[in-house]
Amino acid sequence: MQIVDEIVFNFKNNKSLYIGEDLTIADHMIQSAMLAEKAKCSDNLICSCLLHDYGHFIVNDPDELVSNDEDGEHELVAYKFLKKYFKKEIVDPIKYHVLAKRYLAREKNYYNKLSEASKISLNLQGGVLTDKESKNFENKIYFKNSILLRKFDEASKKVGIKMKSINDYKELILSKLI
């Protein structure tokens, strides 16, 4: 239960803007979960969406990393932290959501719809996947959920919409603990 309180605390108290966007990291993650709910996804994927950028709460200063042309590998930071508490079904899509962006960016339409901030981070994250890297990714167990998470991630950058609270997700988070 202590980890749930820590997660809720971080959502409520971290007011950092999502890198290059006009909303907080917390609001971005909640919007991702809301989109997964609206699409009637599994509770596992909803929880993954809710926590997918949690690594930004752990990395010291995400904006500074971008300014220094560095990738903080927030997806791996989140994965390494959260895997101690959550099921594989939750943390693996988090681990692979950046890989999913690199995979989807092979399609020109997807790439063109990325925000400028997302295009900058794509380059820092290694750019578009090669054909070989793409085939390897397609064979991952959580490939489909990673792709869905990524699509919800890209769509959850709206300002001024009716938002849920992190408190609305406490029971879900609790139910997904190991």
Buried (B, 14 or more C-beta within 10 A) or exposed (E): EEBBEEBBEBBEEEEEBBBBBEBBBBBBBBBBBBBBBEEEBEBBBBBBBBBBBBBBBBBEEBEEBBEEEEBBBBBBBBBBBBBEBBBEBBBBBBBBBBBBBBBBBBEEEBBEEBBEBBEBBBEBBEEBBEEEBBEEBEEBEBBEBBBBBBBBBBEBBBEEEEBBEBEBBBEBBEEBEE
